Amino acid sequence: RRVHGEFFFGRDEMTVQALAIGIKGFIGSQYNFAGDLYNLIHKRWPHDDHLAVQSQAEKLLLLEGTLPTGVNNVKVIMNLAGHAMGPARLPYVDADADSVARFAARLAKWCKETQEKLQLQTVLDVCVGLRTTSVDNIFL
């Protein structure tokens, strides 16, 4: 019996594997701030260096885990990317300024590395806001 319909895949870190089995629809938290990075994986699949792009996406996912426990990492990244998300709602707590500054420095390093490794002509959306925050000299 043949199943009709479309299935959505929800594991950001396994985008390439999902493409390999024919998945076309994706959902996930990183698409909120790194959609252009994931679009690049789709664009380069399967003929180009899609694995290099996937590797950088995985590094971004690992970077998210460096924020303190209880902090909504997506909200912190969205704020750094220039999208005001407001304060945390329970059960999450706001990150303190020192944690945000340290994370912003790590994110800026990732942005610079990704820009160079993937030879991107434009700045990724997640990195744009770093130019206008208090950490603007880290990325530029």
N, CA, C and O atoms as a GROMACS GRO file, in nm:
protein
  560
    1ARG      N    1   0.084  -0.117   0.000
    1ARG     CA    2   0.000   0.000   0.000
    1ARG      C    3   0.089   0.124   0.000
    1ARG      O    4   0.184   0.132   0.077
    2ARG      N    5   0.059   0.215  -0.084
    2ARG     CA    6   0.138   0.338  -0.098
    2ARG      C    7   0.081   0.448  -0.008
    2ARG      O    8  -0.039   0.471  -0.005
    3VAL      N    9   0.170   0.516   0.063
    3VAL     CA   10   0.130   0.626   0.151
    3VAL      C   11   0.139   0.756   0.072
    3VAL      O   12   0.241   0.784   0.009
    4HIS      N   13   0.034   0.834   0.076
    4HIS     CA   14   0.034   0.963   0.008
    4HIS      C   15   0.044   1.073   0.112
    4HIS      O   16  -0.010   1.061   0.222
    5GLY      N   17   0.110   1.178   0.076
    5GLY     CA   18   0.124   1.290   0.166
    5GLY      C   19   0.269   1.332   0.176
    5GLY      O   20   0.357   1.274   0.112
    6GLU      N   21   0.292   1.432   0.254
    6GLU     CA   22   0.426   1.483   0.271
    6GLU      C   23   0.466   1.472   0.418
    6GLU      O   24   0.387   1.501   0.508
    7PHE      N   25   0.588   1.430   0.441
    7PHE     CA   26   0.639   1.416   0.576
    7PHE      C   27   0.742   1.524   0.602
    7PHE      O   28   0.822   1.556   0.515
    8PHE      N   29   0.738   1.580   0.721
    8PHE     CA   30   0.834   1.682   0.759
    8PHE      C   31   0.937   1.622   0.853
    8PHE      O   32   0.906   1.539   0.938
    9PHE      N   33   1.058   1.666   0.837
    9PHE     CA   34   1.169   1.615   0.916
    9PHE      C   35   1.207   1.721   1.018
    9PHE      O   36   1.214   1.839   0.983
   10GLY      N   37   1.231   1.683   1.144
   10GLY     CA   38   1.252   1.781   1.249
   10GLY      C   39   1.384   1.771   1.323
   10GLY      O   40   1.392   1.816   1.438
   11ARG      N   41   1.486   1.715   1.263
   11ARG     CA   42   1.617   1.708   1.328
   11ARG      C   43   1.716   1.790   1.247
   11ARG      O   44   1.768   1.743   1.145
   12ASP      N   45   1.743   1.912   1.291
   12ASP     CA   46   1.830   2.004   1.217
   12ASP      C   47   1.964   1.941   1.181
   12ASP      O   48   2.014   1.956   1.070
   13GLU      N   49   2.022   1.870   1.279
   13GLU     CA   50   2.157   1.815   1.261
   13GLU      C   51   2.161   1.698   1.163
   13GLU      O   52   2.270   1.650   1.130
   14MET      N   53   2.046   1.651   1.118
   14MET     CA   54   2.042   1.537   1.026
   14MET      C   55   1.981   1.575   0.891
   14MET      O   56   1.919   1.491   0.825
   15THR      N   57   1.998   1.699   0.851
   15THR     CA   58   1.939   1.747   0.726
   15THR      C   59   1.988   1.667   0.606
   15THR      O   60   1.908   1.628   0.521
   16VAL      N   61   2.117   1.644   0.597
   16VAL     CA   62   2.173   1.571   0.482
   16VAL      C   63   2.117   1.429   0.477
   16VAL      O   64   2.082   1.380   0.369
   17GLN      N   65   2.108   1.364   0.592
   17GLN     CA   66   2.054   1.228   0.596
   17GLN      C   67   1.908   1.228   0.549
   17GLN      O   68   1.866   1.136   0.478
   18ALA      N   69   1.833   1.330   0.588
   18ALA     CA   70   1.693   1.338   0.546
   18ALA      C   71   1.683   1.361   0.396
   18ALA      O   72   1.598   1.300   0.329
   19LEU      N   73   1.767   1.446   0.342
   19LEU     CA   74   1.768   1.468   0.197
   19LEU      C   75   1.801   1.338   0.124
   19LEU      O   76   1.745   1.311   0.018
   20ALA      N   77   1.890   1.258   0.180
   20ALA     CA   78   1.932   1.133   0.118
   20ALA      C   79   1.817   1.033   0.105
   20ALA      O   80   1.818   0.949   0.014
   21ILE      N   81   1.719   1.042   0.194
   21ILE     CA   82   1.606   0.948   0.185
   21ILE      C   83   1.483   1.014   0.120
   21ILE      O   84   1.374   0.957   0.122
   22GLY      N   85   1.503   1.133   0.064
   22GLY     CA   86   1.398   1.196  -0.014
   22GLY      C   87   1.306   1.292   0.059
   22GLY      O   88   1.206   1.335   0.002
   23ILE      N   89   1.336   1.326   0.182
   23ILE     CA   90   1.254   1.422   0.256
   23ILE      C   91   1.267   1.560   0.192
   23ILE      O   92   1.377   1.601   0.156
   24LYS      N   93   1.156   1.631   0.179
   24LYS     CA   94   1.158   1.764   0.119
   24LYS      C   95   1.112   1.874   0.215
   24LYS      O   96   1.140   1.991   0.191
   25GLY      N   97   1.044   1.838   0.322
   25GLY     CA   98   0.992   1.935   0.417
   25GLY      C   99   1.065   1.926   0.550
   25GLY      O  100   1.089   1.816   0.600
   26PHE      N  101   1.100   2.039   0.607
   26PHE     CA  102   1.178   2.042   0.730
   26PHE      C  103   1.118   2.139   0.830
   26PHE      O  104   1.067   2.245   0.793
   27ILE      N  105   1.126   2.103   0.958
   27ILE     CA  106   1.091   2.192   1.067
   27ILE      C  107   1.204   2.182   1.169
   27ILE      O  108   1.268   2.078   1.182
   28GLY      N  109   1.228   2.289   1.241
   28GLY     CA  110   1.333   2.286   1.342
   28GLY      C  111   1.360   2.424   1.396
   28GLY      O  112   1.323   2.524   1.335
   29SER      N  113   1.424   2.430   1.511
   29SER     CA  114   1.448   2.559   1.576
   29SER      C  115   1.554   2.642   1.505
   29SER      O  116   1.543   2.765   1.503
   30GLN      N  117   1.655   2.580   1.448
   30GLN     CA  118   1.761   2.658   1.384
   30GLN      C  119   1.714   2.732   1.258
   30GLN      O  120   1.776   2.830   1.217
   31TYR      N  121   1.606   2.685   1.198
   31TYR     CA  122   1.557   2.752   1.078
   31TYR      C  123   1.511   2.895   1.109
   31TYR      O  124   1.503   2.978   1.018
   32ASN      N  125   1.482   2.923   1.236
   32ASN     CA  126   1.441   3.058   1.275
   32ASN      C  127   1.553   3.160   1.256
   32ASN      O  128   1.527   3.275   1.221
   33PHE      N  129   1.675   3.118   1.279
   33PHE     CA  130   1.787   3.213   1.270
   33PHE      C  131   1.895   3.171   1.172
   33PHE      O  132   1.985   3.250   1.142
   34ALA      N  133   1.890   3.049   1.122
   34ALA     CA  134   1.993   3.002   1.028
   34ALA      C  135   1.929   2.938   0.906
   34ALA      O  136   1.985   2.846   0.847
   35GLY      N  137   1.813   2.987   0.867
   35GLY     CA  138   1.744   2.932   0.751
   35GLY      C  139   1.827   2.941   0.625
   35GLY      O  140   1.825   2.850   0.542
   36ASP      N  141   1.901   3.050   0.610
   36ASP     CA  142   1.984   3.064   0.490
   36ASP      C  143   2.094   2.960   0.486
   36ASP      O  144   2.133   2.915   0.378
   37LEU      N  145   2.146   2.920   0.601
   37LEU     CA  146   2.248   2.815   0.607
   37LEU      C  147   2.188   2.682   0.562
   37LEU      O  148   2.250   2.608   0.486
   38TYR      N  149   2.068   2.651   0.609
   38TYR     CA  150   2.002   2.527   0.570
   38TYR      C  151   1.956   2.530   0.424
   38TYR      O  152   1.956   2.427   0.356
   39ASN      N  153   1.917   2.646   0.376
   39ASN     CA  154   1.885   2.659   0.234
   39ASN      C  155   2.008   2.631   0.148
   39ASN      O  156   1.998   2.576   0.039
   40LEU      N  157   2.123   2.669   0.198
   40LEU     CA  158   2.249   2.642   0.128
   40LEU      C  159   2.276   2.492   0.120
   40LEU      O  160   2.326   2.444   0.019
   41ILE      N  161   2.245   2.419   0.227
   41ILE     CA  162   2.260   2.273   0.224
   41ILE      C  163   2.171   2.216   0.112
   41ILE      O  164   2.216   2.133   0.033
   42HIS      N  165   2.046   2.262   0.107
   42HIS     CA  166   1.953   2.214   0.003
   42HIS      C  167   2.004   2.250  -0.136
   42HIS      O  168   1.997   2.169  -0.228
   43LYS      N  169   2.055   2.372  -0.150
   43LYS     CA  170   2.104   2.418  -0.280
   43LYS      C  171   2.223   2.336  -0.328
   43LYS      O  172   2.234   2.304  -0.446
   44ARG      N  173   2.312   2.303  -0.236
   44ARG     CA  174   2.433   2.231  -0.272
   44ARG      C  175   2.415   2.079  -0.276
   44ARG      O  176   2.505   2.007  -0.319
   45TRP      N  177   2.302   2.032  -0.232
   45TRP     CA  178   2.274   1.888  -0.231
   45TRP      C  179   2.238   1.842  -0.370
   45TRP      O  180   2.168   1.917  -0.438
   46PRO      N  181   2.279   1.729  -0.420
   46PRO     CA  182   2.385   1.642  -0.370
   46PRO      C  183   2.516   1.661  -0.446
   46PRO      O  184   2.609   1.582  -0.430
   47HIS      N  185   2.523   1.764  -0.529
   47HIS     CA  186   2.635   1.775  -0.621
   47HIS      C  187   2.752   1.859  -0.574
   47HIS      O  188   2.858   1.856  -0.636
   48ASP      N  189   2.736   1.932  -0.469
   48ASP     CA  190   2.841   2.025  -0.427
   48ASP      C  191   2.891   1.985  -0.289
   48ASP      O  192   2.878   1.869  -0.249
   49ASP      N  193   2.946   2.078  -0.216
   49ASP     CA  194   3.004   2.048  -0.085
   49ASP      C  195   2.902   2.063   0.028
   49ASP      O  196   2.924   2.136   0.125
   50HIS      N  197   2.790   1.994   0.014
   50HIS     CA  198   2.684   2.003   0.115
   50HIS      C  199   2.731   1.955   0.252
   50HIS      O  200   2.679   2.001   0.354
   51LEU      N  201   2.827   1.864   0.257
   51LEU     CA  202   2.874   1.814   0.386
   51LEU      C  203   2.951   1.922   0.463
   51LEU      O  204   2.947   1.925   0.586
   52ALA      N  205   3.021   2.009   0.392
   52ALA     CA  206   3.090   2.120   0.459
   52ALA      C  207   2.990   2.215   0.523
   52ALA      O  208   3.012   2.264   0.633
   53VAL      N  209   2.880   2.239   0.454
   53VAL     CA  210   2.775   2.326   0.508
   53VAL      C  211   2.710   2.258   0.628
   53VAL      O  212   2.686   2.321   0.731
   54GLN      N  213   2.680   2.128   0.616
   54GLN     CA  214   2.620   2.053   0.726
   54GLN      C  215   2.712   2.055   0.848
   54GLN      O  216   2.665   2.066   0.961
   55SER      N  217   2.842   2.044   0.826
   55SER     CA  218   2.939   2.046   0.935
   55SER      C  219   2.932   2.178   1.012
   55SER      O  220   2.938   2.179   1.134
   56GLN      N  221   2.920   2.288   0.941
   56GLN     CA  222   2.910   2.419   1.007
   56GLN      C  223   2.778   2.432   1.080
   56GLN      O  224   2.772   2.493   1.187
   57ALA      N  225   2.671   2.375   1.025
   57ALA     CA  226   2.541   2.378   1.093
   57ALA      C  227   2.548   2.297   1.223
   57ALA      O  228   2.490   2.337   1.324
   58GLU      N  229   2.618   2.185   1.219
   58GLU     CA  230   2.634   2.104   1.340
   58GLU      C  231   2.716   2.178   1.446
   58GLU      O  232   2.687   2.168   1.565
   59LYS      N  233   2.817   2.253   1.402
   59LYS     CA  234   2.897   2.332   1.497
   59LYS      C  235   2.810   2.440   1.562
   59LYS      O  236   2.826   2.468   1.681
   60LEU      N  237   2.720   2.499   1.485
   60LEU     CA  238   2.629   2.599   1.541
   60LEU      C  239   2.537   2.535   1.644
   60LEU      O  240   2.509   2.594   1.748
   61LEU      N  241   2.490   2.415   1.616
   61LEU     CA  242   2.404   2.343   1.710
   61LEU      C  243   2.479   2.314   1.840
   61LEU      O  244   2.423   2.331   1.949
   62LEU      N  245   2.604   2.272   1.829
   62LEU     CA  246   2.685   2.247   1.949
   62LEU      C  247   2.710   2.377   2.026
   62LEU      O  248   2.712   2.378   2.149
   63LEU      N  249   2.730   2.485   1.952
   63LEU     CA  250   2.752   2.615   2.014
   63LEU      C  251   2.633   2.657   2.099
   63LEU      O  252   2.649   2.717   2.205
   64GLU      N  253   2.514   2.626   2.052
   64GLU     CA  254   2.392   2.658   2.129
   64GLU      C  255   2.398   2.596   2.268
   64GLU      O  256   2.349   2.655   2.364
   65GLY      N  257   2.456   2.478   2.278
   65GLY     CA  258   2.462   2.407   2.405
   65GLY      C  259   2.558   2.466   2.506
   65GLY      O  260   2.567   2.417   2.618
   66THR      N  261   2.632   2.571   2.468
   66THR     CA  262   2.727   2.632   2.561
   66THR      C  263   2.663   2.739   2.649
   66THR      O  264   2.728   2.792   2.739
   67LEU      N  265   2.537   2.771   2.623
   67LEU     CA  266   2.467   2.867   2.710
   67LEU      C  267   2.428   2.797   2.840
   67LEU      O  268   2.411   2.675   2.842
   68PRO      N  269   2.414   2.873   2.947
   68PRO     CA  270   2.379   2.812   3.077
   68PRO      C  271   2.247   2.736   3.072
   68PRO      O  272   2.158   2.769   2.994
   69THR      N  273   2.236   2.634   3.154
   69THR     CA  274   2.114   2.556   3.167
   69THR      C  275   1.999   2.647   3.208
   69THR      O  276   2.014   2.733   3.295
   70GLY      N  277   1.885   2.627   3.146
   70GLY     CA  278   1.766   2.706   3.179
   70GLY      C  279   1.747   2.828   3.091
   70GLY      O  280   1.643   2.894   3.096
   71VAL      N  281   1.848   2.859   3.010
   71VAL     CA  282   1.839   2.974   2.920
   71VAL      C  283   1.785   2.926   2.785
   71VAL      O  284   1.829   2.824   2.734
   72ASN      N  285   1.690   3.000   2.729
   72ASN     CA  286   1.636   2.967   2.599
   72ASN      C  287   1.737   3.011   2.493
   72ASN      O  288   1.746   3.129   2.460
   73ASN      N  289   1.814   2.914   2.442
   73ASN     CA  290   1.922   2.947   2.349
   73ASN      C  291   1.873   3.010   2.219
   73ASN      O  292   1.941   3.096   2.164
   74VAL      N  293   1.759   2.969   2.171
   74VAL     CA  294   1.706   3.026   2.048
   74VAL      C  295   1.677   3.175   2.067
   74VAL      O  296   1.704   3.256   1.979
   75LYS      N  297   1.622   3.210   2.183
   75LYS     CA  298   1.591   3.351   2.210
   75LYS      C  299   1.719   3.435   2.216
   75LYS      O  300   1.722   3.547   2.165
   76VAL      N  301   1.823   3.383   2.278
   76VAL     CA  302   1.951   3.456   2.286
   76VAL      C  303   2.008   3.477   2.146
   76VAL      O  304   2.051   3.587   2.112
   77ILE      N  305   2.007   3.372   2.065
   77ILE     CA  306   2.061   3.384   1.930
   77ILE      C  307   1.977   3.479   1.845
   77ILE      O  308   2.032   3.560   1.771
   78MET      N  309   1.846   3.470   1.856
   78MET     CA  310   1.760   3.561   1.780
   78MET      C  311   1.786   3.706   1.820
   78MET      O  312   1.789   3.794   1.734
   79ASN      N  313   1.803   3.731   1.950
   79ASN     CA  314   1.836   3.867   1.995
   79ASN      C  315   1.968   3.914   1.935
   79ASN      O  316   1.978   4.027   1.888
   80LEU      N  317   2.070   3.827   1.938
   80LEU     CA  318   2.200   3.863   1.882
   80LEU      C  319   2.193   3.883   1.731
   80LEU      O  320   2.269   3.961   1.674
   81ALA      N  321   2.102   3.813   1.666
   81ALA     CA  322   2.085   3.825   1.522
   81ALA      C  323   2.007   3.951   1.484
   81ALA      O  324   1.986   3.978   1.366
   82GLY      N  325   1.964   4.026   1.585
   82GLY     CA  326   1.896   4.152   1.558
   82GLY      C  327   1.745   4.147   1.565
   82GLY      O  328   1.679   4.241   1.522
   83HIS      N  329   1.690   4.038   1.619
   83HIS     CA  330   1.545   4.025   1.632
   83HIS      C  331   1.509   4.030   1.781
   83HIS      O  332   1.529   3.933   1.853
   84ALA      N  333   1.455   4.143   1.825
   84ALA     CA  334   1.421   4.159   1.966
   84ALA      C  335   1.311   4.061   2.005
   84ALA      O  336   1.200   4.066   1.953
   85MET      N  337   1.344   3.971   2.096
   85MET     CA  338   1.252   3.865   2.135
   85MET      C  339   1.188   3.887   2.272
   85MET      O  340   1.100   3.811   2.313
   86GLY      N  341   1.233   3.989   2.342
   86GLY     CA  342   1.176   4.015   2.474
   86GLY      C  343   1.233   3.923   2.580
   86GLY      O  344   1.319   3.840   2.551
   87PRO      N  345   1.186   3.939   2.703
   87PRO     CA  346   1.239   3.859   2.813
   87PRO      C  347   1.195   3.713   2.806
   87PRO      O  348   1.099   3.679   2.737
   88ALA      N  349   1.267   3.630   2.878
   88ALA     CA  350   1.235   3.487   2.884
   88ALA      C  351   1.102   3.466   2.957
   88ALA      O  352   1.064   3.545   3.043
   89ARG      N  353   1.035   3.359   2.921
   89ARG     CA  354   0.913   3.317   2.991
   89ARG      C  355   0.945   3.187   3.063
   89ARG      O  356   1.023   3.105   3.014
   90LEU      N  357   0.883   3.169   3.179
   90LEU     CA  358   0.905   3.047   3.255
   90LEU      C  359   0.868   2.925   3.172
   90LEU      O  360   0.768   2.930   3.099
   91PRO      N  361   0.941   2.819   3.179
   91PRO     CA  362   1.041   2.784   3.279
   91PRO      C  363   1.182   2.834   3.247
   91PRO      O  364   1.276   2.802   3.320
   92TYR      N  365   1.198   2.911   3.140
   92TYR     CA  366   1.330   2.962   3.104
   92TYR      C  367   1.364   3.087   3.183
   92TYR      O  368   1.275   3.154   3.236
   93VAL      N  369   1.492   3.117   3.191
   93VAL     CA  370   1.540   3.240   3.255
   93VAL      C  371   1.623   3.316   3.153
   93VAL      O  372   1.674   3.259   3.056
   94ASP      N  373   1.635   3.447   3.176
   94ASP     CA  374   1.720   3.529   3.089
   94ASP      C  375   1.866   3.498   3.117
   94ASP      O  376   1.904   3.471   3.231
   95ALA      N  377   1.947   3.503   3.014
   95ALA     CA  378   2.092   3.487   3.031
   95ALA      C  379   2.147   3.617   3.089
   95ALA      O  380   2.101   3.725   3.054
   96ASP      N  381   2.246   3.605   3.177
   96ASP     CA  382   2.309   3.726   3.231
   96ASP      C  383   2.398   3.786   3.123
   96ASP      O  384   2.435   3.718   3.027
   97ALA      N  385   2.433   3.912   3.140
   97ALA     CA  386   2.510   3.987   3.039
   97ALA      C  387   2.644   3.922   3.009
   97ALA      O  388   2.688   3.921   2.894
   98ASP      N  389   2.710   3.867   3.111
   98ASP     CA  390   2.840   3.804   3.090
   98ASP      C  391   2.827   3.679   3.003
   98ASP      O  392   2.909   3.656   2.915
   99SER      N  393   2.725   3.599   3.028
   99SER     CA  394   2.700   3.479   2.947
   99SER      C  395   2.671   3.516   2.802
   99SER      O  396   2.719   3.451   2.710
  100VAL      N  397   2.591   3.620   2.783
  100VAL     CA  398   2.558   3.665   2.648
  100VAL      C  399   2.684   3.714   2.577
  100VAL      O  400   2.705   3.682   2.460
  101ALA      N  401   2.767   3.791   2.646
  101ALA     CA  402   2.890   3.843   2.585
  101ALA      C  403   2.985   3.729   2.545
  101ALA      O  404   3.042   3.731   2.436
  102ARG      N  405   3.000   3.630   2.633
  102ARG     CA  406   3.087   3.516   2.600
  102ARG      C  407   3.030   3.437   2.482
  102ARG      O  408   3.103   3.396   2.392
  103PHE      N  409   2.899   3.418   2.485
  103PHE     CA  410   2.836   3.344   2.374
  103PHE      C  411   2.848   3.424   2.244
  103PHE      O  412   2.876   3.366   2.139
  104ALA      N  413   2.827   3.554   2.250
  104ALA     CA  414   2.838   3.638   2.130
  104ALA      C  415   2.978   3.629   2.070
  104ALA      O  416   2.993   3.628   1.948
  105ALA      N  417   3.080   3.624   2.155
  105ALA     CA  418   3.217   3.611   2.106
  105ALA      C  419   3.236   3.476   2.035
  105ALA      O  420   3.299   3.469   1.930
  106ARG      N  421   3.181   3.369   2.093
  106ARG     CA  422   3.191   3.237   2.029
  106ARG      C  423   3.111   3.233   1.899
  106ARG      O  424   3.156   3.174   1.800
  107LEU      N  425   2.994   3.296   1.898
  107LEU     CA  426   2.913   3.301   1.777
  107LEU      C  427   2.984   3.380   1.668
  107LEU      O  428   2.983   3.342   1.552
  108ALA      N  429   3.046   3.491   1.706
  108ALA     CA  430   3.120   3.572   1.609
  108ALA      C  431   3.235   3.492   1.549
  108ALA      O  432   3.262   3.502   1.429
  109LYS      N  433   3.303   3.414   1.631
  109LYS     CA  434   3.411   3.330   1.581
  109LYS      C  435   3.356   3.227   1.482
  109LYS      O  436   3.414   3.204   1.376
  110TRP      N  437   3.242   3.166   1.516
  110TRP     CA  438   3.178   3.070   1.426
  110TRP      C  439   3.140   3.139   1.295
  110TRP      O  440   3.159   3.082   1.188
  111CYS      N  441   3.086   3.260   1.303
  111CYS     CA  442   3.045   3.334   1.183
  111CYS      C  443   3.164   3.357   1.090
  111CYS      O  444   3.156   3.334   0.970
  112LYS      N  445   3.273   3.401   1.148
  112LYS     CA  446   3.393   3.428   1.067
  112LYS      C  447   3.445   3.300   1.004
  112LYS      O  448   3.478   3.298   0.885
  113GLU      N  449   3.452   3.193   1.082
  113GLU     CA  450   3.500   3.064   1.031
  113GLU      C  451   3.410   3.012   0.919
  113GLU      O  452   3.458   2.964   0.817
  114THR      N  453   3.279   3.022   0.940
  114THR     CA  454   3.183   2.973   0.841
  114THR      C  455   3.192   3.054   0.713
  114THR      O  456   3.189   2.998   0.603
  115GLN      N  457   3.201   3.184   0.726
  115GLN     CA  458   3.212   3.273   0.611
  115GLN      C  459   3.332   3.232   0.524
  115GLN      O  460   3.322   3.227   0.402
  116GLU      N  461   3.445   3.204   0.590
  116GLU     CA  462   3.567   3.169   0.518
  116GLU      C  463   3.561   3.027   0.461
  116GLU      O  464   3.593   3.006   0.344
  117LYS      N  465   3.520   2.930   0.544
  117LYS     CA  466   3.517   2.790   0.499
  117LYS      C  467   3.423   2.767   0.382
  117LYS      O  468   3.453   2.691   0.290
  118LEU      N  469   3.309   2.834   0.385
  118LEU     CA  470   3.209   2.813   0.280
  118LEU      C  471   3.220   2.914   0.168
  118LEU      O  472   3.144   2.909   0.071
  119GLN      N  473   3.316   3.006   0.180
  119GLN     CA  474   3.340   3.110   0.080
  119GLN      C  475   3.211   3.183   0.043
  119GLN      O  476   3.176   3.197  -0.075
  120LEU      N  477   3.141   3.230   0.145
  120LEU     CA  478   3.013   3.296   0.125
  120LEU      C  479   3.034   3.441   0.082
  120LEU      O  480   3.122   3.510   0.133
  121GLN      N  481   2.952   3.484  -0.011
  121GLN     CA  482   2.959   3.622  -0.060
  121GLN      C  483   2.872   3.716   0.025
  121GLN      O  484   2.892   3.837   0.023
  122THR      N  485   2.776   3.660   0.098
  122THR     CA  486   2.690   3.741   0.184
  122THR      C  487   2.703   3.691   0.328
  122THR      O  488   2.744   3.578   0.353
  123VAL      N  489   2.668   3.778   0.420
  123VAL     CA  490   2.673   3.743   0.562
  123VAL      C  491   2.548   3.665   0.598
  123VAL      O  492   2.436   3.704   0.562
  124LEU      N  493   2.566   3.555   0.670
  124LEU     CA  494   2.452   3.476   0.714
  124LEU      C  495   2.362   3.558   0.806
  124LEU      O  496   2.411   3.642   0.881
  125ASP      N  497   2.232   3.534   0.800
  125ASP     CA  498   2.136   3.608   0.882
  125ASP      C  499   2.170   3.607   1.030
  125ASP      O  500   2.158   3.709   1.098
  126VAL      N  501   2.213   3.492   1.081
  126VAL     CA  502   2.244   3.479   1.223
  126VAL      C  503   2.362   3.568   1.262
  126VAL      O  504   2.377   3.602   1.380
  127CYS      N  505   2.444   3.607   1.166
  127CYS     CA  506   2.564   3.686   1.194
  127CYS      C  507   2.543   3.836   1.174
  127CYS      O  508   2.621   3.916   1.225
  128VAL      N  509   2.440   3.874   1.103
  128VAL     CA  510   2.418   4.015   1.070
  128VAL      C  511   2.404   4.101   1.195
  128VAL      O  512   2.464   4.208   1.203
  129GLY      N  513   2.326   4.055   1.292
  129GLY     CA  514   2.302   4.133   1.413
  129GLY      C  515   2.427   4.157   1.495
  129GLY      O  516   2.433   4.253   1.572
  130LEU      N  517   2.527   4.071   1.481
  130LEU     CA  518   2.650   4.089   1.558
  130LEU      C  519   2.721   4.217   1.519
  130LEU      O  520   2.801   4.270   1.596
  131ARG      N  521   2.692   4.268   1.403
  131ARG     CA  522   2.754   4.393   1.358
  131ARG      C  523   2.697   4.515   1.430
  131ARG      O  524   2.760   4.621   1.434
  132THR      N  525   2.579   4.498   1.488
  132THR     CA  526   2.514   4.614   1.550
  132THR      C  527   2.503   4.601   1.701
  132THR      O  528   2.441   4.686   1.766
  133THR      N  529   2.561   4.497   1.759
  133THR     CA  530   2.555   4.480   1.903
  133THR      C  531   2.683   4.534   1.965
  133THR      O  532   2.770   4.586   1.895
  134SER      N  533   2.694   4.522   2.095
  134SER     CA  534   2.814   4.570   2.164
  134SER      C  535   2.937   4.486   2.131
  134SER      O  536   3.048   4.522   2.171
  135VAL      N  537   2.918   4.378   2.060
  135VAL     CA  538   3.032   4.293   2.023
  135VAL      C  539   3.067   4.311   1.876
  135VAL      O  540   3.129   4.222   1.816
  136ASP      N  541   3.029   4.424   1.817
  136ASP     CA  542   3.046   4.441   1.673
  136ASP      C  543   3.192   4.431   1.626
  136ASP      O  544   3.216   4.392   1.512
  137ASN      N  545   3.287   4.465   1.708
  137ASN     CA  546   3.427   4.458   1.665
  137ASN      C  547   3.481   4.316   1.661
  137ASN      O  548   3.586   4.292   1.602
  138ILE      N  549   3.411   4.222   1.721
  138ILE     CA  550   3.457   4.083   1.721
  138ILE      C  551   3.445   4.024   1.581
  138ILE      O  552   3.535   3.953   1.536
  139PHE      N  553   3.335   4.052   1.514
  139PHE     CA  554   3.310   3.989   1.382
  139PHE      C  555   3.372   4.068   1.268
  139PHE      O  556   3.420   4.008   1.172
  140LEU      N  557   3.373   4.198   1.277
  140LEU     CA  558   3.418   4.280   1.164
  140LEU      C  559   3.568   4.280   1.147
  140LEU      O  560   3.619   4.344   1.055
   0.00000   0.00000   0.00000
